[in-house]
Amino acid sequence: AQKVTQAQTEISVVEKEDVTLDCVYETRDTTYYLFWYKQPPSGELVFLIRRNSFDEQNEISGRYSWNFQKSTSSFNFTITASQVVDSAVYFCALSDDYTGANSKLTFGKGITLSVRP
Amino acid sequence: NAGVTQTPKFRVLKTGQSMTLLCAQDMNHEYMYWYRQDPGMGLRLIHYSVGEGTTAKGEVPDGYNVSRLKKQNFLLGLESAAPSQTSVYFCASSWGSYSGNTIYFGEGSWLTVV
């Protein structure tokens, strides 16, 4: 069965520090997608990135970067030079063909990131 | 630019009362979902629909019913609310069955059962 593990529950950093959020996944499928969502204090879920299982290239978007490694079943998220506005709960999620309705997401439990001024 | 809209945003219920959460999407998406979010649990799928007139159970369906009479709407019902159903409920939608489809979420509905 598919599973997403976010072992870190809470992380606190000082502004401008770099921080990495870990995500480890399990799936039986060879075709799957990984996602990161951000949930700021206001509560909505904001889509950050989607990565398919055939593309192991790392991705960078401004201060955000993602490291996908199939060998370790990990999809880690790094924020460079963190800012107070990055304070949020971050969810990693998995979608694969064994979930029936293929677009269904299996979420990790989330990581609460606090960035102090 | 509405996307996925949920109503109501906040509600307090007494144990045993019933209520319906309404989700509406304007993106012509086939798939719609209801998730619940509890502290330390992430989001868990309650029910989903793969098209108008269809519904299916997710991971935690007990105590809930759903209906998808119109493609754009997905209703979540609590027939007899229990304190264990105190949670934040998220509706979501996506294009279809492709596992790479991005799922778009509503802003959440905070439900307290006392």
Interface residues (C-beta under 8 A of the other chain):
Chain A: V4 T9 T31 Y32 Y33 F35 Y37 G43 E44 L45 F47 R50 N52 F91 A93 S95 D96 D97 T99 G100 A101 N102 S103 K104 L105 F107 G108 K109 G110
Chain B: Y31 Y33 Y35 G40 M41 G42 L43 R44 L45 Y48 V50 A56 G58 V88 F90 S94 W95 G96 S97 Y98 S99 G100 N101 T102 I103 Y104 F105 G106 E107 G108 W110
